[in-house]
Amino acid sequence: MITDSSGVNSPQVPLISLLPFLLITFGLAWGIIALFVLLPEQMTLLFGQLTGQHPLFYLAVYAPAISAFILVIYYGGVEGFRRYLARLLLWRGSLAWYAFLIIGIPLLFFGGSALKGNLFTEAFPFSSAQTLVAALLFMAIKGPVEEFGWRGLALPLLQRKFTPFWAGMILGSIWGVWHFPAFLLSGTPQSAWSFTPFFIGSVAVSVIVTQLFNASRGSILLPALMHFQLINPVWPDAQPYDTIFFVVAALLVVCFNRKVMFNREWSVTEVIPQSIHSSGRP
């Protein structure tokens, strides 16, 4: 328990909860996909073919958030859960970070697409404004929700024991491996990709998001915005060449922020903040 400025005890999620978080996150997501891999006919007959838009696929994607919600409510109750969700209000960041999120990430994808050779050869994938808006909405309520678990709970817990650089590397490795079953199923975006560059890219992205997370003092919103940009259907398919650009970007982030990336002093380690001010800062 931590006492805030008003003298109220603020419950904290213990480091040991990282274990049940991973068990629920992997168990739920891998369990759903394993059933479709091992019993394809039976599962397809019962639920239909598993695609990227299937409700069970969404449930698998939401596994990190579901796991985090369970643990935060268990340790913090309703008030703790409210404070945890209030981290969505932490929107303040430097102009450099917003420039990277809005302009930099698309440039990385376009650079990867140029290397791949499909920058000017593939037609725009949406035939109307309605289909474009629908695709953007689907992506907005899919991948970014993961951040309630990865950066909402797992990263602050890891930063209690590791510097931001190593916490980002460890979480990126876990994050990458967690996606592996999706590469085994047809109809998912990952089925057309190679796992190795995806895994390397996941680690690189995790290192970048770790610095963004700490710079925004534990925001869930900004990592979710970055996650959305990573799966934005407007950007060209640059796999696996976009990995090169994200690795370079991660190296630059570490280089320019090496004093804080290898020092735990400025790390955000609270899952449940003691308080959230109306200004959007903890």
N, C-alpha and C positions, 0 to 999 in steps of 0.2 A: 504494500500500500504506500502511496505517495500522498503527502498532504499539500494541497494547492494553497494559493494566497488567501483564500477565504477560510482556510482551516478545515476544509472538507477532504476526507480521505478519497484518493483516486485509485481504484484497483488497477493492477497491472497484469498483463498476460506474461506468465513466466517463460523462460527460455525453453524449458522442457516441453512446452506445448508445440514446439516446432515438429516434434515427432508425430503426435496425432494429426497435426495439420497435413504433413506429408502422406500419412497413411490414408486419410480421408480423400485428399486430393488425387493421389494415384489410384486408390481403390475404386473410387467412383468413376473416374474418367477411363482408366484402363479396363475396369470391369465391364463397362458398357461396350467398349470397342472390342474387347476380347470375345464377348458373346457373339458379336457379328462376324468375327474372324473364325471362331471355332464352330459356330452353329449358324452359318450364313442362311441356309434354307429356312430353318425354323424361325429365326429372328426376322427375316424378311417377310415371311408369311404372316407373322404376328404384328409387326410394326411397320412393314414396308422397307424399301431400300434405304440404307443409311447414307445420307448425303450431307453436304455442308449446311443445308437448310433444315435438316430433320430436327424435330424437338429433342430427341435423345442426344443428338450431336451438341445441341445447345446446352443440355444438362451436363454433358461431359466437359464442355468448355467452361461452364460455370463452377466446376468442382472446386477450384482454389477459393473462389468467393464464398461458396457455401461452407467450406471448411473454416474459413476465417470468421464468418458470421457466427457459426456454432461456438467457436472458442471464445470469441469476444463476449458474446452473451453469457456464456458459462462463467467466465471470470469477472466480467464487468457489469452484468445485468443490463437493464434497459438504459440506465444513465450512462454506463460505460459504452454501450453500443451507440448511443446518441453522440457522444464525444468522438468516438471512432469515425462515424459517418461524417461528422463535421469537418474532417480533414479534406472532404471534397470542396470546402470553402477556401482552402489554401490555394489561391490562384496567383499570388504575387511571385514574380520571377524577373530576372534581368531581361533587358531587351535582346541580349545575345541569345538567351535560351529560347525566347519566343521566335526570334528570327530563324533559329535552327529548326524548331518544330514546324514552322509554317513554310519556310523557304528551303532550308538546308536538307531536310529529309527527302522532299521531292527531287532535289538535284542529285542526291545519292542514287535514287532509283533511275533517273534519266541517264546518269552516267553509266550505271550498270547495264541499262538497256542498250546504250550506244556500244559498249563493249560486246554485248551479246549479238548485236547486229539487227535488232528488231525495232529500233527506235522509230523509224519512218516506214516500216513495212507492215505493221499491224494496224488495222482500222480501230477507231475509237469503239470500245465494246458496248456502248449504250446508244440505242436508236432514238430515244426520246428523253425529255427532261424527267418524265415520270419514272422511267426505269432507272435513271441515274439516282434520283432522290431515294427511291426504294432501296437500291443497293447500298447507298451511304447509310441509310437508317439501319439496315440489317447489320452492317459492319459495326456501327456505333453501339449496338446492343449485344454484340458478340464478344470479340476479343478484349476490348477495354475493360469489361467486367472482371476479367482475370486479375486486374491490378488490385482489387480489394484484398486478394490473397497474397500475391507475390510481393508487391511493394507495400501493401497495407499491413501485412502481418509478418511475412517471412523475412524481408529485408531488415526491418528494425531489430528483429530478434537476432539475426546473424551479426549485426553490427555491435551487439553487446560483447561479442567474442573476437571479431575480426575487424581489421581496418576496412574502409569502404571499398578499396580495390579488391581485396580478397573476398569480401562479402558479395560483391558484384560478380566476381568470377564463379564463386560457388553457386550462387543462386542462378546464374546464367546456365551453368552446367545442368542443374536440376531442371530448370525451365525447358532447356533443349531436349533432354531425355524424356520429359513428360509428354512432349509432342510426338514421340516416336510411333505409337500405334496408328496415328492418323496417316502415316506414310504407307501403311499396309492395306488401306481401304481405297477402292476406286470410288470416285465421286467426291472426294475431299480435295481441297486445294493442294495439300501436301503430297498427294499421290503422284503428282507430275514432277515433283522436285527430288533432288538428291539430299539424303539426310545429312551427310558430313558437312557441306557448306552451310546448311541450315543451322546445324549445331554450333558451328564456329560463329556464325552471325548472331545466334542467340546469346552467346557469351559476350560478344562485342557490344551488342545492344544493351545487355544487362549492366555492363560497366558504365555506359553512357547514362542510362536511366538512374543508376545509383547516385551519380553526381548531381543530376537534375533533382532527384528526390531530396538529397541533403540540402541543396541550395534553396529549395522551396520550403525547407523546414518540415518535411514529412508529408507533403501534398500527395494525395491520391489522384487528384484531378489532372495534374500535369503529366504524370506517367501514363494515365489513361488516354490523354490526348496524344501522347507519343505513340502509344499502342495503336490507336486508331489510324494515325498516319502511316504506320508500318503495314497495315492491311487495307489501306485506302484503295478501293477498286479502280480509281481513276489513274493511278500510277501504272506504268507499263510493267509487264512481267520481266524482271531483270535477274531472276535466279539462273545460275548461282553467282553471277558477276557482281551483284549488289553487295555480296558479302565482303568483297575486297574493299569497297568504299566504306562500309560500316566498321571494318577493322581499322582502317586508317583514321576514321573519325574517332573511334575509341582511343587510339593511341594519342591523338591530339588532345582529347579531353583529359587523359591521364597526365600528359606532359604539362599542359597549362594549369592543371589543378593538383600537381603532385604533392604539394604541402598538405592538402586536406585529404587526398585520396589514400595516403599512407599514414594518416593520423586519425585516431578515433575521437579526438577532442571535439570535433564538429559534427560527429555522426548523430543522426536521429535514431534513438533507440526505443522510443515509446510507441506502443501500439495504440494505447488509449491516452490521448493528451490530457494533461491536467486541466487545461481550459483552452477555448478557442475564442479569440476576441472578434468583434464585429469587423475589424479591419482586415480580416482574412489571415491573420498571423497567430501562431500558437502562443 
